[in-house]
């Protein structure tokens, strides 16, 4: 989607899920990194994701793949300059 504050594209992803028996094998990390790669190739400059503030596994995944939590927006994390 186009950004309203500047002439760039941004993307939002809603949810990522890995079947329980395949968790903790790097699959979600690989999916996020592939998503970022695909978006970069399409000219997208930033990506945001929302999650609950107590969803520790999701927060760990997003932060370990480069997202930064917005202090004033407790449910949002941003990947800038992807």
BELTARA-V459366 format. One record per backbone hydrogen bond with DSSP energy under -1.0 kcal/mol. CO is the residue of the C=O (numbers start at 1). NH is the residue of the N-H. Records with the same first field share a line. If there is no record, write none. Layout:
# BELTARA-V459366
CO: NH + NH
This chain:
# BELTARA-V459366
1: 10
6: 8
8: 3
9: 45 + 46
11: 48
19: 22
20: 23
26: 30
27: 31
28: 32
29: 33
30: 34
31: 35
32: 36
33: 37
34: 38
35: 39
36: 40
37: 41
39: 42 + 44
40: 43
45: 82
46: 11
47: 79
48: 13
49: 77
52: 55
54: 56
55: 59
56: 60
57: 61
58: 62
59: 63
60: 64
61: 65
62: 67
63: 66
68: 78
70: 73
73: 76
75: 51
76: 70
77: 49
78: 68
79: 47
